[in-house]
Amino acid sequence: MPEASSNQAQTEDPGRVATVPRERQEERTHTRALDPYQVILHNDEVNSMDHVVRSLLRSVPGLNTKKAVDIMMEAHNTGRAQVIVCPLELAELVRERLESCGLTATIEQA
Protein backbone atom coordinates (compact mmCIF):
# COMPACT_ATOMS: atom_id res chain seq x y z
CA MET A 1 0.00 0.00 0.00
CA PRO A 2 1.40 3.49 -0.80
CA GLU A 3 2.57 5.45 2.21
CA ALA A 4 0.03 8.30 1.81
CA SER A 5 -2.93 5.93 1.91
CA SER A 6 -1.33 4.06 4.81
CA ASN A 7 -1.21 7.27 6.84
CA GLN A 8 -4.74 8.09 5.81
CA ALA A 9 -5.96 4.69 6.97
CA GLN A 10 -4.33 5.22 10.36
CA THR A 11 -6.03 8.57 10.94
CA GLU A 12 -9.41 7.22 9.88
CA ASP A 13 -9.15 4.11 12.08
CA PRO A 14 -11.57 4.72 15.00
CA GLY A 15 -9.39 2.69 17.39
CA ARG A 16 -6.42 5.04 17.00
CA VAL A 17 -5.83 8.27 18.89
CA ALA A 18 -4.75 11.23 16.79
CA THR A 19 -1.77 13.18 18.05
CA VAL A 20 -1.31 16.92 17.75
CA PRO A 21 1.74 17.97 15.76
CA ARG A 22 4.54 19.41 17.88
CA GLU A 23 4.19 22.83 16.22
CA ARG A 24 0.57 23.11 17.36
CA GLN A 25 1.44 21.94 20.88
CA GLU A 26 4.17 24.58 21.15
CA GLU A 27 1.80 27.22 19.77
CA ARG A 28 -0.84 26.35 22.39
CA THR A 29 1.73 26.39 25.19
CA HIS A 30 3.09 29.74 23.99
CA THR A 31 -0.45 31.18 23.77
CA ARG A 32 -1.34 29.98 27.28
CA ALA A 33 1.79 31.62 28.67
CA LEU A 34 0.67 34.93 27.19
CA ASP A 35 -2.98 34.62 28.26
CA PRO A 36 -3.94 37.08 31.01
CA TYR A 37 -3.74 35.83 34.58
CA GLN A 38 -4.60 37.72 37.73
CA VAL A 39 -2.75 37.60 41.02
CA ILE A 40 -5.16 37.67 43.95
CA LEU A 41 -4.12 38.85 47.42
CA HIS A 42 -6.07 37.22 50.26
CA ASN A 43 -6.75 38.88 53.59
CA ASP A 44 -5.23 37.42 56.71
CA GLU A 45 -5.32 38.27 60.39
CA VAL A 46 -1.54 38.05 60.81
CA ASN A 47 0.11 40.79 58.75
CA SER A 48 -0.22 44.49 59.54
CA MET A 49 -1.61 46.86 56.93
CA ASP A 50 1.77 48.62 56.72
CA HIS A 51 3.54 45.31 56.05
CA VAL A 52 1.06 44.43 53.29
CA VAL A 53 1.55 47.81 51.57
CA ARG A 54 5.36 47.56 51.83
CA SER A 55 5.25 43.99 50.50
CA LEU A 56 3.07 45.00 47.55
CA LEU A 57 5.43 47.85 46.68
CA ARG A 58 8.43 45.48 46.78
CA SER A 59 6.71 42.68 44.88
CA VAL A 60 4.77 44.34 42.05
CA PRO A 61 6.69 46.19 39.33
CA GLY A 62 5.46 49.73 38.72
CA LEU A 63 2.99 49.79 41.61
CA ASN A 64 2.60 53.13 43.39
CA THR A 65 1.75 53.69 47.07
CA LYS A 66 -1.86 54.78 46.45
CA LYS A 67 -2.60 51.65 44.40
CA ALA A 68 -0.89 49.44 47.01
CA VAL A 69 -3.05 50.98 49.75
CA ASP A 70 -6.18 50.49 47.60
CA ILE A 71 -5.31 46.80 47.04
CA MET A 72 -4.60 46.29 50.74
CA MET A 73 -7.90 47.92 51.76
CA GLU A 74 -9.91 45.87 49.25
CA ALA A 75 -8.37 42.66 50.56
CA HIS A 76 -8.99 43.80 54.13
CA ASN A 77 -12.65 44.73 53.48
CA THR A 78 -13.71 41.98 51.06
CA GLY A 79 -11.28 39.15 51.80
CA ARG A 80 -9.44 39.35 48.46
CA ALA A 81 -8.14 41.84 45.93
CA GLN A 82 -6.78 41.74 42.41
CA VAL A 83 -3.13 42.78 42.48
CA ILE A 84 -2.15 42.61 38.80
CA VAL A 85 -3.28 41.13 35.48
CA CYS A 86 -0.36 39.91 33.39
CA PRO A 87 1.13 36.91 31.55
CA LEU A 88 1.56 33.73 33.59
CA GLU A 89 5.34 33.99 34.08
CA LEU A 90 5.09 37.46 35.68
CA ALA A 91 2.05 36.39 37.71
CA GLU A 92 4.05 33.49 39.15
CA LEU A 93 6.93 35.82 40.02
CA VAL A 94 4.64 38.33 41.77
CA ARG A 95 2.86 35.57 43.69
CA GLU A 96 6.19 34.08 44.83
CA ARG A 97 7.42 37.51 45.96
CA LEU A 98 4.22 38.15 47.93
CA GLU A 99 4.41 34.71 49.53
CA SER A 100 8.05 35.31 50.46
CA CYS A 101 6.80 38.32 52.45
CA GLY A 102 4.39 36.08 54.36
CA LEU A 103 1.29 37.07 52.39
CA THR A 104 -1.26 34.71 50.86
CA ALA A 105 -1.66 35.08 47.11
CA THR A 106 -3.07 32.93 44.34
CA ILE A 107 -3.21 33.02 40.54
CA GLU A 108 -6.42 32.77 38.52
CA GLN A 109 -7.02 32.98 34.81
CA ALA A 110 -8.38 36.45 34.02
C-alpha positions in Angstrom: 0.0 0.0 0.0 1.4 3.5 -0.8 2.6 5.5 2.2 0.0 8.3 1.8 -2.9 5.9 1.9 -1.3 4.1 4.8 -1.2 7.3 6.8 -4.7 8.1 5.8 -6.0 4.7 7.0 -4.3 5.2 10.4 -6.0 8.6 10.9 -9.4 7.2 9.9 -9.2 4.1 12.1 -11.6 4.7 15.0 -9.4 2.7 17.4 -6.4 5.0 17.0 -5.8 8.3 18.9 -4.8 11.2 16.8 -1.8 13.2 18.1 -1.3 16.9 17.7 1.7 18.0 15.8 4.5 19.4 17.9 4.2 22.8 16.2 0.6 23.1 17.4 1.4 21.9 20.9 4.2 24.6 21.1 1.8 27.2 19.8 -0.8 26.3 22.4 1.7 26.4 25.2 3.1 29.7 24.0 -0.4 31.2 23.8 -1.3 30.0 27.3 1.8 31.6 28.7 0.7 34.9 27.2 -3.0 34.6 28.3 -3.9 37.1 31.0 -3.7 35.8 34.6 -4.6 37.7 37.7 -2.7 37.6 41.0 -5.2 37.7 43.9 -4.1 38.9 47.4 -6.1 37.2 50.3 -6.7 38.9 53.6 -5.2 37.4 56.7 -5.3 38.3 60.4 -1.5 38.0 60.8 0.1 40.8 58.7 -0.2 44.5 59.5 -1.6 46.9 56.9 1.8 48.6 56.7 3.5 45.3 56.1 1.1 44.4 53.3 1.6 47.8 51.6 5.4 47.6 51.8 5.2 44.0 50.5 3.1 45.0 47.5 5.4 47.9 46.7 8.4 45.5 46.8 6.7 42.7 44.9 4.8 44.3 42.1 6.7 46.2 39.3 5.5 49.7 38.7 3.0 49.8 41.6 2.6 53.1 43.4 1.8 53.7 47.1 -1.9 54.8 46.5 -2.6 51.7 44.4 -0.9 49.4 47.0 -3.1 51.0 49.8 -6.2 50.5 47.6 -5.3 46.8 47.0 -4.6 46.3 50.7 -7.9 47.9 51.8 -9.9 45.9 49.2 -8.4 42.7 50.6 -9.0 43.8 54.1 -12.6 44.7 53.5 -13.7 42.0 51.1 -11.3 39.2 51.8 -9.4 39.3 48.5 -8.1 41.8 45.9 -6.8 41.7 42.4 -3.1 42.8 42.5 -2.2 42.6 38.8 -3.3 41.1 35.5 -0.4 39.9 33.4 1.1 36.9 31.6 1.6 33.7 33.6 5.3 34.0 34.1 5.1 37.5 35.7 2.0 36.4 37.7 4.1 33.5 39.2 6.9 35.8 40.0 4.6 38.3 41.8 2.9 35.6 43.7 6.2 34.1 44.8 7.4 37.5 46.0 4.2 38.1 47.9 4.4 34.7 49.5 8.1 35.3 50.5 6.8 38.3 52.5 4.4 36.1 54.4 1.3 37.1 52.4 -1.3 34.7 50.9 -1.7 35.1 47.1 -3.1 32.9 44.3 -3.2 33.0 40.5 -6.4 32.8 38.5 -7.0 33.0 34.8 -8.4 36.5 34.0 
